[in-house]
Amino acid sequence: MHPPLTLENHPLCRDVVIALKRCHRDASWWGRSFGACNEQKWALDQCLKKQKLFKARANAEKAREERDRLRRRVEKYGHATVNGEFKGK
């Protein structure tokens, strides 16, 4: 199974999504049932894996930047919160 194939949600896989949709449109029900669009589906699976890795790396970088920003703030102001309570100098 794959997620809903909207082009906005999968910008890196745009060409592969279009190819699979075109195959589904052109192939008969029996053809699709017996693997007429398998090549496009496999290509989509690979592309979605790459997109997932790309997003994960971007999210990890964003989290790293946020941690660094918060660390600098704590160093600058000299305090932090622990369990929701203010812990200052």
Phi and psi in degrees as GROMACS dihedral restraints (atoms count N, CA, C in turn):
[ dihedral_restraints ]
;  ai    aj    ak    al  type     phi  dphi    fc
    3     4     5     6     1  -127.1    20    10
    4     5     6     7     1   162.3    20    10
    6     7     8     9     1   -69.7    20    10
    7     8     9    10     1   169.7    20    10
    9    10    11    12     1   -55.1    20    10
   10    11    12    13     1   135.2    20    10
   12    13    14    15     1   -95.0    20    10
   13    14    15    16     1    74.0    20    10
   15    16    17    18     1   -98.2    20    10
   16    17    18    19     1   139.1    20    10
   18    19    20    21     1   -66.6    20    10
   19    20    21    22     1   -27.9    20    10
   21    22    23    24     1   -68.0    20    10
   22    23    24    25     1   -33.6    20    10
   24    25    26    27     1   -81.6    20    10
   25    26    27    28     1   -18.3    20    10
   27    28    29    30     1  -131.4    20    10
   28    29    30    31     1    65.8    20    10
   30    31    32    33     1   -65.5    20    10
   31    32    33    34     1   -30.1    20    10
   33    34    35    36     1   -75.7    20    10
   34    35    36    37     1   -19.3    20    10
   36    37    38    39     1  -112.2    20    10
   37    38    39    40     1    23.3    20    10
   39    40    41    42     1   -54.5    20    10
   40    41    42    43     1   -50.5    20    10
   42    43    44    45     1   -64.6    20    10
   43    44    45    46     1   -38.0    20    10
   45    46    47    48     1   -70.7    20    10
   46    47    48    49     1   -39.1    20    10
   48    49    50    51     1   -63.4    20    10
   49    50    51    52     1   -44.7    20    10
   51    52    53    54     1   -62.2    20    10
   52    53    54    55     1   -41.0    20    10
   54    55    56    57     1   -63.3    20    10
   55    56    57    58     1   -42.0    20    10
   57    58    59    60     1   -67.2    20    10
   58    59    60    61     1   -43.0    20    10
   60    61    62    63     1   -62.9    20    10
   61    62    63    64     1   -39.3    20    10
   63    64    65    66     1   -64.4    20    10
   64    65    66    67     1   -41.6    20    10
   66    67    68    69     1   -63.6    20    10
   67    68    69    70     1   -43.3    20    10
   69    70    71    72     1   -63.7    20    10
   70    71    72    73     1   -34.7    20    10
   72    73    74    75     1   -70.3    20    10
   73    74    75    76     1   -41.3    20    10
   75    76    77    78     1   -84.5    20    10
   76    77    78    79     1   -29.9    20    10
   78    79    80    81     1   -83.8    20    10
   79    80    81    82     1   148.2    20    10
   81    82    83    84     1   -73.9    20    10
   82    83    84    85     1   169.2    20    10
   84    85    86    87     1   -59.8    20    10
   85    86    87    88     1   -42.9    20    10
   87    88    89    90     1   -65.1    20    10
   88    89    90    91     1   -39.9    20    10
   90    91    92    93     1   -62.0    20    10
   91    92    93    94     1   -44.8    20    10
   93    94    95    96     1   -64.2    20    10
   94    95    96    97     1   -37.7    20    10
   96    97    98    99     1   -65.6    20    10
   97    98    99   100     1   -31.3    20    10
   99   100   101   102     1  -104.2    20    10
  100   101   102   103     1    21.7    20    10
  102   103   104   105     1    95.6    20    10
  103   104   105   106     1    22.2    20    10
  105   106   107   108     1   -65.3    20    10
  106   107   108   109     1   -28.1    20    10
  108   109   110   111     1  -110.3    20    10
  109   110   111   112     1    17.7    20    10
  111   112   113   114     1   -62.0    20    10
  112   113   114   115     1   -39.8    20    10
  114   115   116   117     1   -60.4    20    10
  115   116   117   118     1   -45.4    20    10
  117   118   119   120     1   -66.2    20    10
  118   119   120   121     1   -37.1    20    10
  120   121   122   123     1   -65.7    20    10
  121   122   123   124     1   -42.2    20    10
  123   124   125   126     1   -64.8    20    10
  124   125   126   127     1   -40.7    20    10
  126   127   128   129     1   -63.5    20    10
  127   128   129   130     1   -39.3    20    10
  129   130   131   132     1   -64.3    20    10
  130   131   132   133     1   -43.6    20    10
  132   133   134   135     1   -57.9    20    10
  133   134   135   136     1   -45.1    20    10
  135   136   137   138     1   -63.9    20    10
  136   137   138   139     1   -42.1    20    10
  138   139   140   141     1   -66.2    20    10
  139   140   141   142     1   -41.0    20    10
  141   142   143   144     1   -65.4    20    10
  142   143   144   145     1   -34.5    20    10
  144   145   146   147     1   -63.8    20    10
  145   146   147   148     1   -44.6    20    10
  147   148   149   150     1   -63.1    20    10
  148   149   150   151     1   -40.7    20    10
  150   151   152   153     1   -64.3    20    10
  151   152   153   154     1   -39.7    20    10
  153   154   155   156     1   -63.1    20    10
  154   155   156   157     1   -43.0    20    10
  156   157   158   159     1   -63.1    20    10
  157   158   159   160     1   -42.1    20    10
  159   160   161   162     1   -59.8    20    10
  160   161   162   163     1   -46.7    20    10
  162   163   164   165     1   -65.7    20    10
  163   164   165   166     1   -40.1    20    10
  165   166   167   168     1   -62.8    20    10
  166   167   168   169     1   -42.4    20    10
  168   169   170   171     1   -65.3    20    10
  169   170   171   172     1   -40.6    20    10
  171   172   173   174     1   -63.9    20    10
  172   173   174   175     1   -42.4    20    10
  174   175   176   177     1   -66.1    20    10
  175   176   177   178     1   -38.6    20    10
  177   178   179   180     1   -64.7    20    10
  178   179   180   181     1   -41.4    20    10
  180   181   182   183     1   -63.8    20    10
  181   182   183   184     1   -41.8    20    10
  183   184   185   186     1   -63.3    20    10
  184   185   186   187     1   -41.7    20    10
  186   187   188   189     1   -65.6    20    10
  187   188   189   190     1   -39.2    20    10
  189   190   191   192     1   -62.8    20    10
  190   191   192   193     1   -43.2    20    10
  192   193   194   195     1   -63.6    20    10
  193   194   195   196     1   -40.1    20    10
  195   196   197   198     1   -65.5    20    10
  196   197   198   199     1   -42.0    20    10
  198   199   200   201     1   -61.9    20    10
  199   200   201   202     1   -42.2    20    10
  201   202   203   204     1   -64.1    20    10
  202   203   204   205     1   -41.1    20    10
  204   205   206   207     1   -61.7    20    10
  205   206   207   208     1   -44.2    20    10
  207   208   209   210     1   -67.7    20    10
  208   209   210   211     1   -38.0    20    10
  210   211   212   213     1   -62.6    20    10
  211   212   213   214     1   -43.4    20    10
  213   214   215   216     1   -63.7    20    10
  214   215   216   217     1   -38.1    20    10
  216   217   218   219     1   -64.6    20    10
  217   218   219   220     1   -43.0    20    10
  219   220   221   222     1   -63.9    20    10
  220   221   222   223     1   -41.5    20    10
  222   223   224   225     1   -65.3    20    10
  223   224   225   226     1   -37.7    20    10
  225   226   227   228     1   -70.2    20    10
  226   227   228   229     1   -46.3    20    10
  228   229   230   231     1   -94.7    20    10
  229   230   231   232     1   -12.2    20    10
  231   232   233   234     1    71.0    20    10
  232   233   234   235     1    29.5    20    10
  234   235   236   237     1  -151.5    20    10
  235   236   237   238     1   166.4    20    10
  237   238   239   240     1  -154.8    20    10
  238   239   240   241     1   172.9    20    10
  240   241   242   243     1  -109.4    20    10
  241   242   243   244     1   143.6    20    10
  243   244   245   246     1  -128.0    20    10
  244   245   246   247     1   121.5    20    10
  246   247   248   249     1    55.0    20    10
  247   248   249   250     1    35.9    20    10
  249   250   251   252     1    82.1    20    10
  250   251   252   253     1    -1.4    20    10
  252   253   254   255     1  -105.6    20    10
  253   254   255   256     1   142.5    20    10
  255   256   257   258     1   -70.5    20    10
  256   257   258   259     1   129.1    20    10
  258   259   260   261     1  -123.3    20    10
  259   260   261   262     1    97.9    20    10
  261   262   263   264     1  -106.9    20    10
  262   263   264   265     1   177.9    20    10
